[in-house]
């Protein structure tokens, strides 16, 4: 939604997305990660780290996943 609404984003919409949708997304991603083998998990995490290296909060979570 945010990606396609470049100039019409309301702060309330962003807040709703963060509070509602991201929590569900996190649960789904963590579930998928827990079902893949460790080698593939390492590759995926490293790829996500490279793609999101400018977002510290994502890096922290990914590093945690990398060590699980």
FIKEDO-377998 format. One record per atom (N, C-alpha, C): residue number from 1; residue in one letter; atom name; x, y, z. Coordinates in steps of 0.05 Angstrom, whole numbers, plus 5000, padded with zeros to 4 digits. Layout:
! residues N
NODE     n   res   atom     xx     yy     zz
NODE   NUM     a     CA      X      Y      Z
...
END
This chain:
! residues 68
NODE     n   res   atom     xx     yy     zz
NODE     1     x      N   5017   4976   5000
NODE     1     x     CA   5000   5000   5000
NODE     1     x      C   5018   5025   5000
NODE     2     x      N   5037   5026   5018
NODE     2     x     CA   5054   5049   5019
NODE     2     x      C   5070   5053   4993
NODE     3     x      N   5079   5032   4982
NODE     3     x     CA   5095   5033   4958
NODE     3     x      C   5080   5046   4935
NODE     4     x      N   5054   5041   4933
NODE     4     x     CA   5038   5050   4910
NODE     4     x      C   5023   5076   4915
NODE     5     x      N   5025   5087   4939
NODE     5     x     CA   5011   5112   4946
NODE     5     x      C   5031   5134   4951
NODE     6     x      N   5050   5138   4933
NODE     6     x     CA   5073   5156   4937
NODE     6     x      C   5066   5183   4950
NODE     7     x      N   5046   5197   4939
NODE     7     x     CA   5041   5224   4949
NODE     7     x      C   5015   5226   4965
NODE     8     x      N   5002   5203   4970
NODE     8     x     CA   4977   5204   4985
NODE     8     x      C   4978   5188   5011
NODE     9     x      N   5001   5186   5023
NODE     9     x     CA   5004   5170   5047
NODE     9     x      C   4996   5187   5072
NODE    10     x      N   4978   5177   5087
NODE    10     x     CA   4969   5190   5112
NODE    10     x      C   4984   5177   5135
NODE    11     x      N   4994   5192   5154
NODE    11     x     CA   5008   5181   5177
NODE    11     x      C   4992   5160   5192
NODE    12     x      N   4966   5163   5193
NODE    12     x     CA   4948   5144   5206
NODE    12     x      C   4949   5117   5192
NODE    13     x      N   4950   5117   5165
NODE    13     x     CA   4952   5092   5150
NODE    13     x      C   4978   5078   5156
NODE    14     x      N   5000   5092   5157
NODE    14     x     CA   5026   5080   5163
NODE    14     x      C   5025   5068   5190
NODE    15     x      N   5014   5082   5210
NODE    15     x     CA   5012   5072   5237
NODE    15     x      C   4995   5047   5238
NODE    16     x      N   4973   5046   5223
NODE    16     x     CA   4956   5022   5222
NODE    16     x      C   4971   4998   5210
NODE    17     x      N   4985   5003   5189
NODE    17     x     CA   5001   4982   5176
NODE    17     x      C   5021   4971   5196
NODE    18     x      N   5036   4989   5209
NODE    18     x     CA   5056   4980   5228
NODE    18     x      C   5043   4963   5251
NODE    19     x      N   5021   4973   5261
NODE    19     x     CA   5009   4959   5284
NODE    19     x      C   4995   4933   5277
NODE    20     x      N   4983   4932   5254
NODE    20     x     CA   4967   4908   5246
NODE    20     x      C   4982   4889   5227
NODE    21     x      N   4989   4899   5204
NODE    21     x     CA   4999   4882   5183
NODE    21     x      C   5027   4871   5188
NODE    22     x      N   5045   4887   5199
NODE    22     x     CA   5072   4878   5203
NODE    22     x      C   5074   4856   5224
NODE    23     x      N   5057   4856   5244
NODE    23     x     CA   5057   4835   5264
NODE    23     x      C   5050   4808   5251
NODE    24     x      N   5029   4808   5234
NODE    24     x     CA   5021   4784   5220
NODE    24     x      C   5043   4775   5201
NODE    25     x      N   5055   4793   5188
NODE    25     x     CA   5077   4787   5169
NODE    25     x      C   5100   4774   5184
NODE    26     x      N   5107   4786   5207
NODE    26     x     CA   5129   4775   5223
NODE    26     x      C   5124   4746   5231
NODE    27     x      N   5100   4740   5240
NODE    27     x     CA   5092   4713   5248
NODE    27     x      C   5095   4694   5224
NODE    28     x      N   5086   4702   5201
NODE    28     x     CA   5088   4685   5177
NODE    28     x      C   5117   4680   5169
NODE    29     x      N   5133   4701   5169
NODE    29     x     CA   5161   4698   5162
NODE    29     x      C   5176   4680   5182
NODE    30     x      N   5172   4684   5208
NODE    30     x     CA   5185   4668   5228
NODE    30     x      C   5177   4639   5225
NODE    31     x      N   5152   4634   5218
NODE    31     x     CA   5142   4606   5214
NODE    31     x      C   5156   4594   5191
NODE    32     x      N   5159   4608   5169
NODE    32     x     CA   5173   4598   5145
NODE    32     x      C   5202   4593   5151
NODE    33     x      N   5215   4611   5165
NODE    33     x     CA   5243   4608   5171
NODE    33     x      C   5248   4583   5189
NODE    34     x      N   5230   4578   5207
NODE    34     x     CA   5233   4555   5225
NODE    34     x      C   5231   4528   5210
NODE    35     x      N   5219   4528   5187
NODE    35     x     CA   5215   4503   5172
NODE    35     x      C   5236   4497   5151
NODE    36     x      N   5254   4516   5146
NODE    36     x     CA   5275   4511   5126
NODE    36     x      C   5301   4501   5139
NODE    37     x      N   5317   4488   5124
NODE    37     x     CA   5341   4477   5135
NODE    37     x      C   5361   4500   5141
NODE    38     x      N   5380   4494   5158
NODE    38     x     CA   5399   4514   5168
NODE    38     x      C   5416   4527   5146
NODE    39     x      N   5425   4512   5127
NODE    39     x     CA   5442   4523   5106
NODE    39     x      C   5426   4543   5089
NODE    40     x      N   5402   4536   5082
NODE    40     x     CA   5386   4554   5066
NODE    40     x      C   5379   4579   5083
NODE    41     x      N   5374   4574   5109
NODE    41     x     CA   5367   4597   5126
NODE    41     x      C   5391   4617   5127
NODE    42     x      N   5415   4607   5129
NODE    42     x     CA   5438   4624   5129
NODE    42     x      C   5440   4640   5103
NODE    43     x      N   5435   4627   5081
NODE    43     x     CA   5436   4641   5055
NODE    43     x      C   5415   4663   5053
NODE    44     x      N   5391   4656   5062
NODE    44     x     CA   5369   4676   5061
NODE    44     x      C   5374   4700   5080
NODE    45     x      N   5383   4694   5104
NODE    45     x     CA   5389   4715   5123
NODE    45     x      C   5410   4733   5112
NODE    46     x      N   5432   4722   5101
NODE    46     x     CA   5453   4738   5090
NODE    46     x      C   5443   4756   5067
NODE    47     x      N   5426   4745   5050
NODE    47     x     CA   5415   4760   5029
NODE    47     x      C   5398   4783   5039
NODE    48     x      N   5381   4778   5059
NODE    48     x     CA   5365   4799   5071
NODE    48     x      C   5382   4820   5084
NODE    49     x      N   5404   4811   5097
NODE    49     x     CA   5422   4831   5109
NODE    49     x      C   5434   4849   5088
NODE    50     x      N   5442   4838   5066
NODE    50     x     CA   5453   4855   5045
NODE    50     x      C   5433   4874   5033
NODE    51     x      N   5408   4864   5030
NODE    51     x     CA   5387   4881   5019
NODE    51     x      C   5378   4903   5039
NODE    52     x      N   5382   4899   5065
NODE    52     x     CA   5371   4917   5085
NODE    52     x      C   5393   4929   5102
NODE    53     x      N   5417   4930   5092
NODE    53     x     CA   5440   4938   5109
NODE    53     x      C   5438   4967   5120
NODE    54     x      N   5421   4983   5108
NODE    54     x     CA   5417   5010   5118
NODE    54     x      C   5396   5012   5140
NODE    55     x      N   5383   4990   5146
NODE    55     x     CA   5362   4991   5167
NODE    55     x      C   5371   4975   5191
NODE    56     x      N   5382   4989   5210
NODE    56     x     CA   5394   4977   5234
NODE    56     x      C   5375   4958   5249
NODE    57     x      N   5350   4966   5252
NODE    57     x     CA   5331   4950   5267
NODE    57     x      C   5326   4923   5253
NODE    58     x      N   5327   4922   5227
NODE    58     x     CA   5323   4897   5212
NODE    58     x      C   5349   4880   5215
NODE    59     x      N   5371   4893   5214
NODE    59     x     CA   5397   4879   5216
NODE    59     x      C   5399   4865   5244
NODE    60     x      N   5390   4878   5264
NODE    60     x     CA   5391   4866   5291
NODE    60     x      C   5374   4841   5292
NODE    61     x      N   5351   4842   5281
NODE    61     x     CA   5333   4818   5281
NODE    61     x      C   5344   4796   5264
NODE    62     x      N   5355   4803   5241
NODE    62     x     CA   5367   4783   5223
NODE    62     x      C   5391   4770   5235
NODE    63     x      N   5408   4785   5249
NODE    63     x     CA   5431   4774   5262
NODE    63     x      C   5422   4754   5284
NODE    64     x      N   5400   4761   5297
NODE    64     x     CA   5389   4742   5318
NODE    64     x      C   5380   4716   5305
NODE    65     x      N   5366   4719   5282
NODE    65     x     CA   5357   4695   5268
NODE    65     x      C   5380   4679   5258
NODE    66     x      N   5401   4692   5249
NODE    66     x     CA   5424   4679   5238
NODE    66     x      C   5437   4660   5259
NODE    67     x      N   5435   4668   5284
NODE    67     x     CA   5447   4652   5306
NODE    67     x      C   5429   4631   5318
NODE    68     x      N   5404   4630   5309
NODE    68     x     CA   5385   4610   5320
NODE    68     x      C   5388   4583   5306
END
